[in-house]
Amino acid sequence: MFETCSDKLNEGVELAAYSWDGLESLFKRKGSSRVVVPIMSIHTNPKIYKDFVDCAENDDELILPPLPKEALLNYDLGDIRKQFLYDGHFDGLTFIDLDRDVEAKDKHIALEKKPVVIGNNDPFEEHGYHLPMDSDNIRARGLVYALKDSELGEDILTIPSLSYAFTGPYERGFCGTIKLEFETQKKLLMNYLRDVVEEVKPDKVIVITSHAHPNHLGAVQDAIDTLRETYRNTEFTKIFDFSLLSGLKMKNGEPFIIRGHASRNETSSIMAYLKTQGREKLCDLSRIVDGDEPNKVYRARNKAMSPMDYNRMGKTGVNGFGDNHPKYSSVEYGEEYNKTMLERAKRYILTGDETLLG
């Protein structure tokens, strides 16, 4: 997997490790926000990406999350560039093919033949002052890793993240948030999964996501619905992780809270996943601020829910208030969330019971 390498908030060259206000400060210090997007094949040794990041530490390059080359098949990079630059957060953007100078032995690593393929598709977007732009990816990947580490792991092939997706206008007002158009996200995901299915020929493909914008979820669903028509022998499923908690109660008898952007529940889940990875410093609770009086906006967190009245804390990028304010976050709280989601996801893989998905 060519995952991001950073382990501390607002440090290093990987922009995924910065909060949105941290990005603003970084670009101000540097006097420029020109960045690079590395591209590499999922058949290439993942060490190539790590080496690239290590070298960039000296060259002072700023790096967005890598894009799988397979997702870009027959896609115009100029169009991708326009979408990345649409909101004016970056001065410029350069794509770098990390495969260009790689020896053949490191460039053609075959994917393992497994009955279940699990990946994720999540956006690059703000998550308050206390969490990195990579937060949705961290949460979804946490569940991916947990499934791989479970007793089902021998049957699971995990594939690298597709770390860009549709984001709503509200999120895009914050520095660094990237929006892909609906059709672009759908096409990239279809290309990516098609390549994997052609090689691995799995029984199941599961796309996990932690981003609940209805257009994002719709793009994922459209992509896998289209692939079903071609690959009749493969089952395709989308899982929004917090939907696995729908209707369930915590140990103390209270219902799981499954709403609230960068709130206590999401922050706690991320903290627990980061602890298992030894990356705890990517969340900094000391940076949480209470913000202004909540502004009411209408948001639907997944397709199964009707639009609800959400409060987003003014200028903090947080949509969590009352008991769900992020200042009440804890690893212990997140561990209960994550363990429950893992058990439900495992049962779904074993039984195919879609009622487990919320």
N, C-alpha and C positions, 0 to 999 in steps of 0.2 A: 504494500500500500504506500502511495506517495502522499502521506498525511503531512499536515503542517507540523513544524518542529518546536515552535515557541512554547515556553513554559512560564512566562511572567507577563502580566498585563502591562501594556504601554511600553514595551521594550523590544529591541531587535529590529529586523528588517521585514518580517512578515506582518503585513497590515492586518491579517486575521487576528493578531494578538492585541490589537488596540481597541479601546472604547471609542465611541464617535467623537467625544470631546478630546480624547487623547490623540486622535488623528488630526484634529484641527490644530492642536498644539505642535504636533510633529511637523506638519506642513508649514506652519508659521516659522518654526525654528530653521527648517531647511530652505525656506524661501521658494520651494517648488513642491509640486505633488505629482511629478512624473513617475510612473510605476511600470512594472513589467508583469506580464502574465505568462508563466511557464506552461508549456504544452508538452506532454509526453504520453506514450502509449502505455496501456495497462500491461503490455508484454515486456516492458523495460524494467530492469533492475531498479527497485525503489531507492536504492542508495544514490542513484544519479540525482534525484531531487535534493536529498540531504546535502550532498556535496555542493550543489548549486547554492543552497542557502548559506552554507559555511563560507563559500567564496564571496558571496554577496556581502557578508559581514565586513569584509575588507574593502569591497568596491563601493559600499554605501548605496546599493540598489534597494529600492522598496518593492516588495513582492506581494502580489495578490495570490490567492489560492490557485493551485495548478488545475488545468483543464485536461481531461482525458482526450487524447487525440481522436479516439474512436467516435466521440460525440460530435466532432466537427466534420465528419465525412460529407463532402460536397457542400459545405456551408461557407458562406462568404465571411472571412474574418473582418472585412471592412464594415459589414453590418453589425457584427458583434462589437466592434470598437465603438461604433456610434451609440449603441445601447449602453455600454459601460460608461461612456462619457456624457450621456444625455443630461444628467442633473448637474454637471459642471463641478463635481467634487475633485476631479483630477485634471491637471494641466495637459497631460498626454498619456498615451498608453502604447506599450510595445509588447508584441508577442514574441516569445523566444522558444524555439523548438529544441528541447533538451536532448532529443534523440540524434541531433545532427552529427555529433562527433563521438557517439557511443559505439564501442566495438560490438560486432555482431553477436558475440557470446552474451552480452548484457542486454541486447535489444529484442531478443526473440524468446522470452521465457513463456512457456505454454501455461495456460490456466489449468488448474486442477479440475478433474472431472468429478463433480459433486452433484447430488440430487437437488440441493437447495442453494440458490444464489441469493445473497442479501446485500443490498447497497442502500444508499440514501441520496436524496436530492433536497437540498436546503439552500436558502439565500445567504448572501453576504449583507448583513444589515445591523443597524444599531440595536443595542440592548442596555441602554442606560449608561451611567458613568462607571458602573462596577463590574461589567461583563464585557468580553471582547466581541468584535464583529462576527466572530466564528461561532457564536453561542448556539444557534440552531444546529449547526454541524456537530458541535461537541455533544449535544444532547442526543441527536439521532445516532451518531457513531457510538456513543456510550452503550446504547441498546444493541447495536450491531456487534460490538466487541463482546458484550455480555452473553449474547446468543452463541457466538463462536466459542467462548470459554466454557459454555455449559456442556452438559452430557450429550447434547445434540451436535456438538462441534465437528465431529468426524464427518458429518453429512453436509456441512455448510462451507460454501466458498464465499468469502467477503470480497467485494470489489471497491475500488477507491470512490470517494465522494464525488458527486457532481455538485459543486459548491456554489451554484448560481441559480436563481429562480425568480419568479414574479414577486414583486413587493408592492404594497399599496402606496398611494400618494403620501400618507402621513409618515410612514417610515422613511420615504425618500427625502424628506425635508432635513434629515440628519446627515452630517458629513460622512461620506464613504459608502452609504447604502447604495447597492446596485440593483437596478430593475432590469430583468429580461422581459420582453414581450411574451404574452401567453403562447403564441405559436412557436416562438424561438425556443422557449423552455421545453415545449412538447417535442419539437423536432430533435433537439440535442439529446433528450432522454431516450427517445425512440432509437436514434442512431446507436447510442451507447449500449442499450440493452440488447438490441438486435445483434450487435457484434459478439456479445458475450453468449447469447443463446445459440448462435450459429456454431460456436466453438465447443461450448460445454454441454449443450442439449440437456438442461436440467428439467426436473419434474416441476419445480416451483421457482418463481422469481418473486422476491419480496422487496418492495421499495418502502423504506421507513423514512418518515419526515417528521420534523418538530415544528414546522412553520404552518400556521393554521389559516392563512389568508385563503378564502374560498377560490379565488382565481388560480392560486398556486396549486391547491389540491385538485382543482379541475383539470389543470394541465397534466399533472401526474396521472390522473385517472384516464384522461383521453389518450395519453401515450400508451398505457398498458392495455386499454380496451382495443386500440388499433392493432397492437402486437398480437393480441389473442386471435385475431382473424387470420393471421399468418401462421402462428405457431400453436396449432390446436392441441398439441400434446404437452404443452407447458402451461401451468397455472400461474397467472399473474395477480399479485395482490398489493394494494397500497395500505400502509398502516400509519396513521397519525398517532404518535406514541401515547399522548394523553387520553385519546379515545379508549385506550385499553383500560382506563380507570372509570369509565362511565358507569354510573349507578352503584359503584362500590364504596365501602366505608373504610376509614382508617382504624387502627387498633383502638383508638380512643372513642370509636363510635361515630365520629364526625365524617361527613362525606368528603371524598377527595375533591379538592378544588382543582378544576382543570382549565380555569380561565386566568388571564392576566399576563401581559407581556413583561418580561424581566422582573416578575413579581416574586413573592416568597416561594411559591411552588416551583416555578421554573428555575430560579436561582439555586434553590436547594437541590434540585435534581442535578443541575450542572455541577454544583460543588461536590456532590457524592461521586459523580463520574470522574471528575478531575482528581479526586483523592485516590481512586483506584489506579490512575495513570501516573501518580506522583507529580501532578501539574497544578497543585492547589493555588499557586500564586497567579493563575490566570483569572481568578475571581478576587476582588478586593472590596470587602464589605465596608471598609472605612471610607470608601468614595461615594457611598449612597447619600443622596440628599433628598429632603422631603419635597422640595419643589413648590410650585404655586398651587392655588386651588384647582382641583381637577376640572379639565375641560371634557365635556361629554361628547363622545363620538360613537357612531354606530359601527360595530364590527361583528362579523360572523366568524367564529373560530374554526369551524369545520362544516362540511356539507350537511351533517346530521343535525345541526343546531339552527334554530331560527335566529335572525338578527337580534342581538341583545344590546342593552344600553351599557356601554363600557366607559370607564373613566381612565384617561391617560394623564398622569401627572405632568401638567404644564410643559416645562422645558427639560425635564429629566430623562425623557425617553422611556419612562416606566408606566405601565398600566396595571398597577397593583396597589390596592389601598386597604385601609382597615387591617384586619388580621392577615391579609395577603400582601401587605407591604414588604418589600424585599429586606428591610432591616430586621425582620424576624426570621430570616433564613437560617438553616442549619444543615450540616451534613446528615445528621440523624433523620431529620424530616425527609431529606432527599433520598436516603437509603430506603425508606419505606415506599416512597413513590417508585423508585427504580426496581426494587425487588418485586413489587406487585405487577408492574408492567412486564418484567421479564417472564414471570410465571404465566401470565396470560398469553404472551407471544409464543412461548414454548408449547403451550397447550394447543394454540391455533395451528402451529406447524405440524404437530402430531395428529390432530383430529380434523383439521379443515373447518372447524366450527366458526362461522363468521360472526355469530353472536358475541364472541369474545372480543371482537374488534370495536365494540361500542356502537 
